[in-house]
Amino acid sequence: MSILGFFTRFTIVYTLVMAAVGITMGLLGVENANSLNTPILLAISFWCFYSYSTKNSRIIEGGEKWKLVFSALAGDVLASVLLGVPTMIANEVPIKFLFVGMAVVIPLHALLFVAVNYGVKKHLLKKRPELVQS
């Protein structure tokens, strides 16, 4: 799997899952479903980082780790813009609030992706010790 494949998989899955959750929460009448973002982001990022490592049969370290972290961050931003702008327009909220919120959240999500990468690395080292040499 390439970095572009990782970015595409992460962005599409994250966007579709968040859209489905948003629609479901809207139909159920839940007013503020923002608290679901972090667990969904954590699960999808773990799955994407894990599948990238297993498909390439190696532990992600060094420059490759940062390429994946920034690819996931770009996918997160893209999904947030794709889902956030129409929602804010529909609710007549100024779009500048989306970008202010993203300025706060982007560094936190970057830390989350670094932590997920570390967790995937530790999990793979326990499960597949043969990857240590690769």
Backbone as JSON Lines, residues from 0, in Angstrom:
{"i":0,"aa":"M","n":[0.85,-1.17,0.0],"ca":[0.0,0.0,0.0],"c":[0.9,1.23,0.0]}
{"i":1,"aa":"S","n":[0.55,2.21,-0.8],"ca":[1.34,3.43,-0.89],"c":[0.78,4.48,0.08]}
{"i":2,"aa":"I","n":[1.5,5.58,0.2],"ca":[1.05,6.69,1.04],"c":[-0.27,7.25,0.47]}
{"i":3,"aa":"L","n":[-0.34,7.34,-0.85],"ca":[-1.56,7.84,-1.49],"c":[-2.73,6.89,-1.22]}
{"i":4,"aa":"G","n":[-2.48,5.58,-1.25],"ca":[-3.52,4.61,-0.92],"c":[-3.98,4.75,0.53]}
{"i":5,"aa":"F","n":[-3.03,4.99,1.42],"ca":[-3.36,5.22,2.83],"c":[-4.24,6.46,2.98]}
{"i":6,"aa":"F","n":[-3.82,7.56,2.32],"ca":[-4.57,8.81,2.39],"c":[-5.99,8.62,1.85]}
{"i":7,"aa":"T","n":[-6.1,7.96,0.72],"ca":[-7.41,7.75,0.09],"c":[-8.31,6.89,0.97]}
{"i":8,"aa":"R","n":[-7.76,5.79,1.47],"ca":[-8.55,4.9,2.32],"c":[-9.01,5.62,3.58]}
{"i":9,"aa":"F","n":[-8.08,6.32,4.24],"ca":[-8.43,7.02,5.47],"c":[-9.5,8.08,5.22]}
{"i":10,"aa":"T","n":[-9.3,8.89,4.19],"ca":[-10.21,10.01,3.93],"c":[-11.61,9.52,3.57]}
{"i":11,"aa":"I","n":[-11.69,8.54,2.69],"ca":[-13.01,8.04,2.27],"c":[-13.75,7.37,3.43]}
{"i":12,"aa":"V","n":[-13.06,6.51,4.14],"ca":[-13.72,5.8,5.24],"c":[-14.13,6.78,6.34]}
{"i":13,"aa":"Y","n":[-13.25,7.69,6.7],"ca":[-13.57,8.66,7.76],"c":[-14.75,9.55,7.36]}
{"i":14,"aa":"T","n":[-14.74,10.02,6.12],"ca":[-15.83,10.88,5.65],"c":[-17.16,10.13,5.64]}
{"i":15,"aa":"L","n":[-17.16,8.92,5.11],"ca":[-18.4,8.16,5.03],"c":[-18.94,7.78,6.41]}
{"i":16,"aa":"V","n":[-18.05,7.36,7.3],"ca":[-18.49,6.99,8.65],"c":[-19.03,8.21,9.4]}
{"i":17,"aa":"M","n":[-18.32,9.32,9.31],"ca":[-18.8,10.53,9.99],"c":[-20.12,11.02,9.41]}
{"i":18,"aa":"A","n":[-20.28,10.92,8.09],"ca":[-21.55,11.33,7.48],"c":[-22.68,10.41,7.95]}
{"i":19,"aa":"A","n":[-22.43,9.11,7.98],"ca":[-23.45,8.16,8.43],"c":[-23.82,8.39,9.89]}
{"i":20,"aa":"V","n":[-22.83,8.64,10.71],"ca":[-23.1,8.9,12.13],"c":[-23.87,10.21,12.29]}
{"i":21,"aa":"G","n":[-23.48,11.23,11.53],"ca":[-24.19,12.51,11.59],"c":[-25.64,12.39,11.18]}
{"i":22,"aa":"I","n":[-25.89,11.65,10.11],"ca":[-27.27,11.46,9.65],"c":[-28.07,10.66,10.68]}
{"i":23,"aa":"T","n":[-27.46,9.61,11.21],"ca":[-28.14,8.78,12.21],"c":[-28.45,9.58,13.47]}
{"i":24,"aa":"M","n":[-27.5,10.35,13.93],"ca":[-27.73,11.15,15.14],"c":[-28.79,12.23,14.88]}
{"i":25,"aa":"G","n":[-28.8,12.77,13.66],"ca":[-29.83,13.75,13.31],"c":[-31.22,13.13,13.3]}
{"i":26,"aa":"L","n":[-31.32,11.92,12.78],"ca":[-32.62,11.23,12.76],"c":[-33.08,10.83,14.15]}
{"i":27,"aa":"L","n":[-32.11,10.52,15.01],"ca":[-32.45,10.16,16.39],"c":[-32.72,11.38,17.26]}
{"i":28,"aa":"G","n":[-32.44,12.56,16.74],"ca":[-32.71,13.78,17.48],"c":[-31.63,14.18,18.47]}
{"i":29,"aa":"V","n":[-30.44,13.59,18.33],"ca":[-29.33,13.96,19.21],"c":[-28.79,15.3,18.74]}
{"i":30,"aa":"E","n":[-28.82,16.29,19.6],"ca":[-28.43,17.64,19.21],"c":[-26.93,17.82,19.05]}
{"i":31,"aa":"N","n":[-26.15,17.25,19.96],"ca":[-24.71,17.5,19.95],"c":[-23.98,16.16,19.95]}
{"i":32,"aa":"A","n":[-23.65,15.68,18.75],"ca":[-22.99,14.39,18.62],"c":[-21.49,14.54,18.41]}
{"i":33,"aa":"N","n":[-20.93,15.7,18.78],"ca":[-19.5,15.96,18.58],"c":[-18.6,15.02,19.36]}
{"i":34,"aa":"S","n":[-19.1,14.49,20.46],"ca":[-18.27,13.62,21.29],"c":[-17.96,12.28,20.6]}
{"i":35,"aa":"L","n":[-18.66,11.97,19.53],"ca":[-18.39,10.73,18.81],"c":[-17.22,10.84,17.86]}
{"i":36,"aa":"N","n":[-16.77,12.05,17.58],"ca":[-15.7,12.26,16.61],"c":[-14.4,11.56,17.02]}
{"i":37,"aa":"T","n":[-13.98,11.75,18.25],"ca":[-12.68,11.21,18.68],"c":[-12.63,9.68,18.69]}
{"i":38,"aa":"P","n":[-13.63,8.98,19.23],"ca":[-13.56,7.51,19.16],"c":[-13.59,6.98,17.72]}
{"i":39,"aa":"I","n":[-14.36,7.62,16.86],"ca":[-14.4,7.21,15.46],"c":[-13.06,7.46,14.8]}
{"i":40,"aa":"L","n":[-12.49,8.62,15.04],"ca":[-11.18,8.96,14.47],"c":[-10.11,7.99,14.98]}
{"i":41,"aa":"L","n":[-10.16,7.68,16.24],"ca":[-9.19,6.75,16.82],"c":[-9.3,5.36,16.19]}
{"i":42,"aa":"A","n":[-10.52,4.85,16.06],"ca":[-10.72,3.52,15.49],"c":[-10.3,3.46,14.02]}
{"i":43,"aa":"I","n":[-10.69,4.43,13.24],"ca":[-10.35,4.42,11.82],"c":[-8.86,4.62,11.62]}
{"i":44,"aa":"S","n":[-8.25,5.5,12.37],"ca":[-6.81,5.7,12.21],"c":[-6.04,4.46,12.64]}
{"i":45,"aa":"F","n":[-6.47,3.79,13.71],"ca":[-5.8,2.55,14.12],"c":[-5.89,1.52,13.0]}
{"i":46,"aa":"W","n":[-7.09,1.35,12.44],"ca":[-7.29,0.38,11.37],"c":[-6.42,0.71,10.15]}
{"i":47,"aa":"C","n":[-6.36,1.99,9.77],"ca":[-5.58,2.37,8.59],"c":[-4.07,2.21,8.84]}
{"i":48,"aa":"F","n":[-3.58,2.64,9.98],"ca":[-2.16,2.47,10.29],"c":[-1.8,0.98,10.37]}
{"i":49,"aa":"Y","n":[-2.67,0.2,11.0],"ca":[-2.41,-1.24,11.15],"c":[-2.41,-1.92,9.78]}
{"i":50,"aa":"S","n":[-3.39,-1.62,8.95],"ca":[-3.44,-2.28,7.64],"c":[-2.28,-1.84,6.76]}
{"i":51,"aa":"Y","n":[-1.83,-0.59,6.89],"ca":[-0.65,-0.15,6.12],"c":[0.58,-0.95,6.55]}
{"i":52,"aa":"S","n":[0.75,-1.12,7.84],"ca":[1.92,-1.87,8.34],"c":[1.87,-3.33,7.91]}
{"i":53,"aa":"T","n":[0.72,-3.96,8.03],"ca":[0.64,-5.38,7.69],"c":[0.73,-5.61,6.18]}
{"i":54,"aa":"K","n":[0.16,-4.74,5.39],"ca":[0.25,-4.92,3.93],"c":[1.67,-4.72,3.43]}
{"i":55,"aa":"N","n":[2.42,-3.82,4.06],"ca":[3.8,-3.58,3.66],"c":[4.79,-4.45,4.44]}
{"i":56,"aa":"S","n":[4.29,-5.25,5.37],"ca":[5.1,-6.17,6.19],"c":[6.29,-5.49,6.85]}
{"i":57,"aa":"R","n":[6.05,-4.34,7.43],"ca":[7.12,-3.67,8.17],"c":[6.52,-2.72,9.2]}
{"i":58,"aa":"I","n":[7.35,-2.38,10.17],"ca":[6.98,-1.42,11.19],"c":[7.2,-0.02,10.61]}
{"i":59,"aa":"I","n":[6.27,0.88,10.89],"ca":[6.37,2.24,10.38],"c":[7.23,3.07,11.34]}
{"i":60,"aa":"E","n":[8.35,3.58,10.82],"ca":[9.25,4.39,11.64],"c":[9.85,5.51,10.79]}
{"i":61,"aa":"G","n":[10.47,6.46,11.44],"ca":[11.22,7.5,10.76],"c":[10.36,8.4,9.89]}
{"i":62,"aa":"G","n":[10.89,8.71,8.72],"ca":[10.2,9.63,7.82],"c":[8.87,9.1,7.32]}
{"i":63,"aa":"E","n":[8.78,7.78,7.19],"ca":[7.52,7.18,6.73],"c":[6.4,7.42,7.74]}
{"i":64,"aa":"K","n":[6.76,7.37,9.03],"ca":[5.77,7.63,10.07],"c":[5.19,9.02,9.91]}
{"i":65,"aa":"W","n":[6.04,10.01,9.67],"ca":[5.56,11.38,9.56],"c":[4.76,11.6,8.29]}
{"i":66,"aa":"K","n":[5.11,10.89,7.22],"ca":[4.3,10.97,6.0],"c":[2.9,10.46,6.25]}
{"i":67,"aa":"L","n":[2.79,9.36,7.0],"ca":[1.47,8.82,7.3],"c":[0.69,9.72,8.26]}
{"i":68,"aa":"V","n":[1.37,10.28,9.25],"ca":[0.7,11.17,10.19],"c":[0.16,12.39,9.45]}
{"i":69,"aa":"F","n":[0.97,12.99,8.6],"ca":[0.5,14.17,7.88],"c":[-0.52,13.83,6.81]}
{"i":70,"aa":"S","n":[-0.45,12.62,6.24],"ca":[-1.49,12.18,5.3],"c":[-2.82,12.01,6.02]}
{"i":71,"aa":"A","n":[-2.78,11.4,7.19],"ca":[-4.0,11.24,7.98],"c":[-4.54,12.6,8.41]}
{"i":72,"aa":"L","n":[-3.66,13.51,8.76],"ca":[-4.08,14.85,9.14],"c":[-4.73,15.58,7.97]}
{"i":73,"aa":"A","n":[-4.15,15.43,6.78],"ca":[-4.74,16.06,5.58],"c":[-6.11,15.44,5.29]}
{"i":74,"aa":"G","n":[-6.23,14.14,5.45],"ca":[-7.53,13.49,5.25],"c":[-8.55,13.94,6.27]}
{"i":75,"aa":"D","n":[-8.11,14.13,7.5],"ca":[-8.98,14.62,8.56],"c":[-9.48,16.02,8.24]}
{"i":76,"aa":"V","n":[-8.59,16.89,7.79],"ca":[-8.97,18.26,7.44],"c":[-9.92,18.25,6.25]}
{"i":77,"aa":"L","n":[-9.61,17.45,5.24],"ca":[-10.47,17.38,4.06],"c":[-11.88,16.89,4.42]}
{"i":78,"aa":"A","n":[-11.96,15.85,5.23],"ca":[-13.25,15.34,5.66],"c":[-14.01,16.36,6.49]}
{"i":79,"aa":"S","n":[-13.3,17.07,7.35],"ca":[-13.94,18.09,8.18],"c":[-14.51,19.22,7.33]}
{"i":80,"aa":"V","n":[-13.76,19.62,6.32],"ca":[-14.25,20.7,5.44],"c":[-15.43,20.2,4.61]}
{"i":81,"aa":"L","n":[-15.32,18.99,4.06],"ca":[-16.41,18.45,3.23],"c":[-17.71,18.28,4.01]}
{"i":82,"aa":"L","n":[-17.6,17.9,5.27],"ca":[-18.79,17.7,6.08],"c":[-19.2,18.96,6.84]}
{"i":83,"aa":"G","n":[-18.24,19.77,7.23],"ca":[-18.53,20.93,8.07],"c":[-19.12,22.12,7.34]}
{"i":84,"aa":"V","n":[-18.62,22.4,6.14],"ca":[-19.09,23.58,5.41],"c":[-20.58,23.48,5.09]}
{"i":85,"aa":"P","n":[-21.08,22.38,4.5],"ca":[-22.52,22.33,4.24],"c":[-23.37,22.4,5.51]}
{"i":86,"aa":"T","n":[-22.88,21.77,6.58],"ca":[-23.61,21.81,7.84],"c":[-23.7,23.22,8.38]}
{"i":87,"aa":"M","n":[-22.59,23.94,8.31],"ca":[-22.59,25.31,8.83],"c":[-23.44,26.24,7.96]}
{"i":88,"aa":"I","n":[-23.41,26.03,6.66],"ca":[-24.25,26.83,5.78],"c":[-25.73,26.56,6.06]}
{"i":89,"aa":"A","n":[-26.08,25.28,6.25],"ca":[-27.47,24.91,6.52],"c":[-27.96,25.49,7.85]}
{"i":90,"aa":"N","n":[-27.06,25.61,8.81],"ca":[-27.43,26.14,10.13],"c":[-27.17,27.64,10.25]}
{"i":91,"aa":"E","n":[-26.78,28.26,9.16],"ca":[-26.52,29.7,9.11],"c":[-25.48,30.14,10.14]}
{"i":92,"aa":"V","n":[-24.43,29.34,10.26],"ca":[-23.32,29.66,11.15],"c":[-22.16,30.12,10.27]}
{"i":93,"aa":"P","n":[-21.47,31.2,10.63],"ca":[-20.34,31.66,9.82],"c":[-19.25,30.58,9.71]}
{"i":94,"aa":"I","n":[-18.74,30.42,8.52],"ca":[-17.75,29.37,8.25],"c":[-16.43,29.63,8.98]}
{"i":95,"aa":"K","n":[-16.19,30.87,9.35],"ca":[-14.94,31.16,10.06],"c":[-14.84,30.36,11.37]}
{"i":96,"aa":"F","n":[-15.98,30.0,11.96],"ca":[-15.96,29.21,13.19],"c":[-15.42,27.81,12.94]}
{"i":97,"aa":"L","n":[-15.68,27.27,11.74],"ca":[-15.12,25.96,11.38],"c":[-13.6,26.02,11.36]}
{"i":98,"aa":"F","n":[-13.06,27.06,10.77],"ca":[-11.61,27.18,10.66],"c":[-10.95,27.51,11.99]}
{"i":99,"aa":"V","n":[-11.63,28.27,12.82],"ca":[-11.11,28.52,14.17],"c":[-11.09,27.21,14.97]}
{"i":100,"aa":"G","n":[-12.14,26.44,14.85],"ca":[-12.19,25.15,15.54],"c":[-11.12,24.19,15.03]}
{"i":101,"aa":"M","n":[-10.89,24.23,13.71],"ca":[-9.87,23.35,13.14],"c":[-8.48,23.77,13.6]}
{"i":102,"aa":"A","n":[-8.26,25.05,13.81],"ca":[-6.95,25.51,14.29],"c":[-6.65,24.96,15.68]}
{"i":103,"aa":"V","n":[-7.69,24.74,16.46],"ca":[-7.51,24.17,17.79],"c":[-7.37,22.65,17.73]}
{"i":104,"aa":"V","n":[-8.15,22.01,16.87],"ca":[-8.24,20.56,16.84],"c":[-7.09,19.91,16.06]}
{"i":105,"aa":"I","n":[-6.58,20.55,15.04],"ca":[-5.54,19.93,14.2],"c":[-4.32,19.5,15.02]}
{"i":106,"aa":"P","n":[-3.76,20.33,15.89],"ca":[-2.61,19.85,16.69],"c":[-2.97,18.67,17.6]}
{"i":107,"aa":"L","n":[-4.19,18.67,18.12],"ca":[-4.6,17.55,18.98],"c":[-4.75,16.26,18.18]}
{"i":108,"aa":"H","n":[-5.28,16.38,16.98],"ca":[-5.41,15.19,16.13],"c":[-4.04,14.71,15.66]}
{"i":109,"aa":"A","n":[-3.11,15.61,15.46],"ca":[-1.75,15.21,15.1],"c":[-1.14,14.38,16.23]}
{"i":110,"aa":"L","n":[-1.33,14.81,17.47],"ca":[-0.85,14.04,18.62],"c":[-1.54,12.68,18.7]}
{"i":111,"aa":"L","n":[-2.82,12.65,18.39],"ca":[-3.55,11.4,18.4],"c":[-2.98,10.43,17.36]}
{"i":112,"aa":"F","n":[-2.66,10.94,16.15],"ca":[-2.1,10.07,15.11],"c":[-0.72,9.55,15.49]}
{"i":113,"aa":"V","n":[0.08,10.37,16.14],"ca":[1.4,9.91,16.61],"c":[1.22,8.82,17.66]}
{"i":114,"aa":"A","n":[0.27,9.0,18.56],"ca":[0.0,7.99,19.59],"c":[-0.54,6.71,18.98]}
{"i":115,"aa":"V","n":[-1.41,6.83,17.98],"ca":[-1.94,5.64,17.31],"c":[-0.81,4.88,16.62]}
{"i":116,"aa":"N","n":[0.07,5.61,15.95],"ca":[1.2,4.95,15.29],"c":[2.05,4.19,16.31]}
{"i":117,"aa":"Y","n":[2.29,4.78,17.46],"ca":[3.05,4.13,18.53],"c":[2.31,2.88,19.02]}
{"i":118,"aa":"G","n":[1.0,3.0,19.21],"ca":[0.2,1.85,19.65],"c":[0.2,0.72,18.64]}
{"i":119,"aa":"V","n":[0.1,1.06,17.37],"ca":[0.13,0.05,16.32],"c":[1.49,-0.64,16.3]}
{"i":120,"aa":"K","n":[2.55,0.15,16.45],"ca":[3.91,-0.42,16.46],"c":[4.06,-1.42,17.61]}
{"i":121,"aa":"K","n":[3.64,-1.04,18.8],"ca":[3.74,-1.94,19.96],"c":[2.88,-3.19,19.78]}
{"i":122,"aa":"H","n":[1.69,-3.01,19.23],"ca":[0.8,-4.14,19.01],"c":[1.4,-5.11,17.99]}
{"i":123,"aa":"L","n":[1.95,-4.58,16.92],"ca":[2.54,-5.44,15.9],"c":[3.79,-6.15,16.4]}
{"i":124,"aa":"L","n":[4.58,-5.48,17.23],"ca":[5.79,-6.12,17.76],"c":[5.44,-7.29,18.67]}
{"i":125,"aa":"K","n":[4.31,-7.19,19.38],"ca":[3.87,-8.31,20.21],"c":[3.3,-9.43,19.35]}
{"i":126,"aa":"K","n":[2.5,-9.06,18.37],"ca":[1.81,-10.06,17.56],"c":[2.68,-10.69,16.48]}
{"i":127,"aa":"R","n":[3.56,-9.9,15.9],"ca":[4.4,-10.38,14.8],"c":[5.85,-9.97,15.02]}
{"i":128,"aa":"P","n":[6.56,-10.69,15.9],"ca":[7.94,-10.32,16.21],"c":[8.89,-10.43,15.02]}
{"i":129,"aa":"E","n":[8.51,-11.14,13.97],"ca":[9.37,-11.24,12.8],"c":[9.52,-9.91,12.06]}
{"i":130,"aa":"L","n":[8.65,-8.95,12.34],"ca":[8.75,-7.64,11.7],"c":[9.88,-6.78,12.27]}
{"i":131,"aa":"V","n":[10.45,-7.21,13.38],"ca":[11.54,-6.44,14.0],"c":[12.74,-6.34,13.06]}
{"i":132,"aa":"Q","n":[13.06,-7.4,12.38],"ca":[14.2,-7.39,11.48],"c":[13.95,-6.61,10.2]}
{"i":133,"aa":"S","n":[12.65,-6.44,9.79],"ca":[12.39,-5.77,8.52],"c":[12.47,-4.28,8.62]}
